[in-house]
Amino acid sequence: MTAGHSHDHGRDHGPDHDHSTCVSDALARAEASCGERGARLTPLRRRVLEGLADSHVPLGAYELVERLGSTGEKPPPMSVYRALDFLVSEGLAHRIESRNAYIACGREHARDDVIVFLICEGCGLTDEVASHAIGRDLAWATRAAGFTPRTPVIEIAGTCARCRAVEAQEQVPAGTAEPETAR
């Protein structure tokens, strides 16, 4: 998988992207949120959130264990799972069900807002986008059915712009340039 995901739709995560901004933004949101709620951002919870925010693709718990082990002490998987549960319950991370993986939350939203993830099947790029219209329509539909959603998340699999561009380049046979027009 190629690294890259955008929590803010349209934000460039190309080779020049500074991952430290994503990490520092996620940590600042986490510290503010935990401070408001009286929750504790323990050192391990902080490391797990840093790992998620820096990954730019959804990560499974065991992938996180390996990543964290490469930059310091390798935490026990159960401790990472507990940290992930905390981060999800605090709205600081999301579980991507189709991938059995986690990603740092990239935007401020209410706990009952519908979250839409655009997931590239080619490179793993996962973009968290907001759609108030989808949220409004889904809230109406669930109320009409007498249903209370627990996790209002929608996952849409497809191909990101970067992978589409690579596919387009690969489809042009080598050595075939468009003929120049006579002047």
N, C-alpha and C positions, 0 to 999 in steps of 0.2 A: 504494500500500500504506500502510496505517496503521501507524505504529510501535507496537511492543509485543511483547515475548516474555517468557516467564517461564522461567528456568532452574530455579527452585524452584517446583514445582507449587503453584498456588494463590496465589502471590505477586502482589499487585496492581501492574500496570504502567500504571495509569490516568494521567490528566493531572497528578496530584500526585506521581507517582513521581519519586524523585531518582536519575537515571541515574548520578550520580557514585559512588553506592554499588556499583552493578554493576561499574563500571570499576575502582574501588579494590579490590574483592574479587578480580576477575580478575587484576589486577596483583600483588596479595599472593600469590595461589596460584602465579602464574608465577614470581615471584622465589623463593619457597620451593622450588618444584619444580626450577628451574634450579640453585639453590644446592646442593640434594641431589645432583643428577646431574652437577654440574660443567659445565653448559651455559651459554651466554652469551645473556642477553636484551639484544640490541643495541638501539640507539635505534629502528631501523626495526621490528624485531620488536615492540617495546613499542608503537609507534604503531599497527601493524596490530592488535595485540590490543586496544588501547584502542578502535579503530574498530569492531571486532567486538562488544566488550562494550557499547558505547554504542548500537549500531544497533537492537537488539531485534528484528531480522528477519535471516534469513540473507542474506549479501552475497556477490556475485561479486567476483573479483579486480579487475575494471575499475571496479566501483562503489566498491571500497575506494580505488583510485587516485584517483578523483574526490573522494571524501570527504576523504582525506588532503591532497589538493591544495588544498581549500578552507580548510584550517586551517594550512597551512604549505607547505613545498616539496613539489611533486608528484613522488612516487617513480616510477621506471621500473616498468612492469608485471612484468617478469621478477624484479625485486627483491621485489615484493609476493608473487609466486608462491613464491619461495624462503622468504620469511618465513612464509607460510601453511603450506608443507610442514614447516618446523621446528615451528610451533605444533601442527600435527596430530600429528607424530611424537612430540612431548613430551606429548601428551594435554591440551593447553591450548585446543585448538579442535577442532571436528569438521567434516567435509565432509558436507553434505547432498546426497547424490548426485542425488536427483530434481530439485533446483533448481540443480545445478552451482554451489553457493554454500557459504559457511562461516559458522560461528557459534562464539562463544566457549563453552568448556566451562563449565557452570554448577554442577557438583557434583563432589565427590571420588568417584572410583571406581577400581577396579583396571583395568589395561590390558585384561584379557580379559573384563570385565563387559559384558553386553549393554546397549546404550544404546537407549532408545526415544524417538523424537521424535514429538510430536503437532504436526502442521503444519496451520494454518488456511488453507484455500484462499481465504478472503475477505480477510483482513488480513495474512496472512503470519506471524502469531504462531506462534512455535516454542517448544514447551515440552519440555524435557529431563526425562524421568521415569525412575525406577528401578523395576524389577520383578525381584526375586530369583527369583520363580517362573518367569517367562519365561526368565531366564538359565539356571536349573537345567534346565528342560525342553529348551531349545535345546542346552545342553551335552550332555545325554543323547542327543538326536536326532543331533547331529553325530558324537559318538563311535560310536554304533551304526552310522552310515553310513561310518565310517572317514574322516571329513572333518575337516579342521582349518580353522576360519574365520579369515580374515585381518582382517576388519572386522565385528565383531558389532554391527551397527546395524540397527534396525528403524525405518522411517519410516511413520507412519500419517497419511494426509491426511483432513481433515474440516473441521468448523466449530466454532470456539471459542465459549464461552459469550457473550462480548461480541457477536459477529456474530449469534448466534442471537437475542439480545435485540433487536438492531437490526432483524432480519428480522421478528420478531414485532410490533414497533411499526409497521413499514411495512405489515403486513397488516391493521391495524385502519383502516377507512376514516375519513377526517377528518370531524369533526363528529358522529361516532356514539359517544356515551357510553352506557354501560350505564344503563338506566332505574333511577331510584331507587325503592326499595320504599316503599309507602305505610305510614305509621305510624299 
